[in-house]
Amino acid sequence: MAFVNLVGATVRGCKGTPGPGQCFQQSLGGNKTLQTVFGESFKSGGPTRTLVNTLWGDDTSQPYCNGTGINNYKDYSGPGTYSGARFGLIGNNENDCGTTDSAWGFGLFACSDMARSCGAGASFWQSGACGRNCTQGTLWVK
C-alpha cells in the first residue's frame, strides 16, 4: 500500500535496518509515490561507488560507468551483457555505460540474466562468472 499511496520527496535505501553508514538517499524530483517514480525515466543522483562497495563489496573487474540514480539500467539488444538498479549504481568493464555488467543497491539484475537479481545488495560479473550478494534492505519515503 505504501508503494502506491505514500507521497514523499525523498527515497532512502538502507542495508538491513537504518543506521550510520548503512543508508543512501536521493530526491524524487517532487512529491510523488514510488510507483510513480519507478515508472519514470532515469534520475541521476544516489549512492557513491565507495558507499555501495562498503555496504555490499566491490567488483574490481567493473571499475567504469559508475552511473548512479533511480531507474538506472541499460538495455543492450545485441550479444552482450546488461545490468540495472531500480535505485543504485551500475558498473562496467569497458569505459562506458553501454553494456554494464554489475549493479549495487535496490531492485537489481546483472549478467544478461534477469534471474540474477536481488531485492537489495549486489549482482555482478566477476572473474568470468556471475555472482550475487543479496541482503535484507529497506526503502523509506520522506
C-alpha positions in Angstrom: 0.0 0.0 0.0 2.8 2.5 0.8 4.4 1.9 -2.6 1.2 3.0 -4.3 -0.2 5.6 -1.9 2.6 7.2 0.2 3.8 10.5 -1.3 7.2 11.8 -0.5 10.0 14.0 -1.8 13.0 11.7 -0.9 13.7 8.0 -1.0 16.2 6.4 1.3 17.6 2.9 0.9 19.2 1.1 3.8 21.1 -2.2 4.1 19.3 -4.0 6.9 17.9 -1.6 9.4 18.8 2.2 9.2 22.0 3.2 10.9 25.1 5.2 10.4 26.8 4.3 7.1 24.0 1.9 6.2 21.9 4.1 4.0 21.8 6.4 1.0 19.1 8.7 -0.3 18.0 10.7 -3.3 15.4 13.3 -4.2 12.4 12.1 -6.0 12.1 15.4 -8.0 8.9 16.5 -6.3 6.2 14.9 -4.1 5.5 11.5 -5.7 4.8 7.9 -4.8 7.5 5.3 -5.5 5.1 3.7 -8.0 5.1 7.0 -10.0 8.9 7.5 -9.7 9.8 3.9 -10.7 7.6 4.3 -13.8 9.5 7.5 -14.9 12.9 7.8 -16.7 16.4 7.8 -15.2 17.1 10.3 -12.4 20.8 10.8 -11.6 22.0 11.0 -8.1 22.1 8.4 -5.3 25.0 6.5 -3.8 28.7 6.8 -4.4 30.7 3.7 -5.5 32.6 3.9 -2.2 29.4 3.6 -0.2 27.9 0.7 -2.2 31.3 -1.1 -2.0 31.3 -0.6 1.8 27.8 -2.0 2.0 27.9 -4.9 -0.4 31.5 -5.4 -1.6 33.4 -4.4 -4.7 33.6 -5.9 -8.1 37.1 -4.8 -9.2 36.5 -6.1 -12.7 33.8 -3.4 -13.2 35.6 -0.1 -12.5 33.8 2.0 -15.1 30.5 3.7 -15.8 29.5 4.2 -12.1 26.1 5.5 -13.2 24.1 6.2 -10.1 20.4 7.1 -9.6 16.8 5.9 -9.9 15.7 3.7 -12.8 19.4 3.1 -13.5 19.6 0.4 -16.2 20.8 0.0 -19.8 19.2 -2.3 -22.3 21.6 -3.9 -24.7 19.9 -5.6 -27.6 23.0 -7.3 -29.2 25.0 -10.2 -27.9 26.4 -8.9 -24.6 25.5 -8.1 -21.1 23.3 -5.7 -19.3 22.5 -4.8 -15.7 20.4 -2.4 -13.7 19.4 -0.9 -10.4 16.0 0.5 -9.7 17.8 2.6 -7.1 21.6 2.4 -7.0 24.8 2.2 -9.1 25.8 0.2 -12.2 29.3 -0.7 -13.3 31.1 -1.9 -16.5 34.4 -3.3 -17.5 34.5 -1.1 -20.6 35.0 2.6 -20.2 31.3 3.4 -20.9 27.8 2.6 -19.7 26.6 0.8 -22.9 27.0 -2.8 -21.7 27.1 -2.7 -18.0 27.5 -6.0 -16.1 27.2 -5.2 -12.4 24.8 -3.4 -10.1 24.6 -2.4 -6.4 21.6 -1.1 -4.5 17.9 -2.0 -4.7 15.9 -3.8 -7.5 19.0 -5.3 -9.2 19.7 -7.5 -12.2 23.0 -8.4 -13.9 24.9 -10.7 -16.2 22.4 -10.7 -19.0 20.1 -12.7 -16.8 17.0 -11.4 -15.1 17.2 -14.5 -12.8 20.5 -13.0 -11.4 18.6 -10.4 -9.4 18.5 -9.1 -5.8 15.9 -7.0 -4.0 18.8 -5.4 -2.2 22.6 -6.0 -2.4 25.0 -6.6 -5.3 24.7 -8.6 -8.5 27.9 -8.7 -10.5 30.1 -10.3 -13.2 33.5 -11.1 -11.7 36.4 -13.4 -12.7 34.4 -14.9 -15.5 31.3 -15.8 -13.5 28.1 -14.2 -12.2 27.7 -13.7 -8.5 25.3 -12.1 -6.1 25.5 -10.7 -2.6 21.8 -10.3 -1.7 20.9 -8.9 1.6 17.8 -7.6 3.5 17.1 -4.0 2.8 14.5 -1.3 3.3 13.3 1.6 1.4 12.0 4.7 3.2 10.0 7.6 1.7 10.0 11.0 3.3 
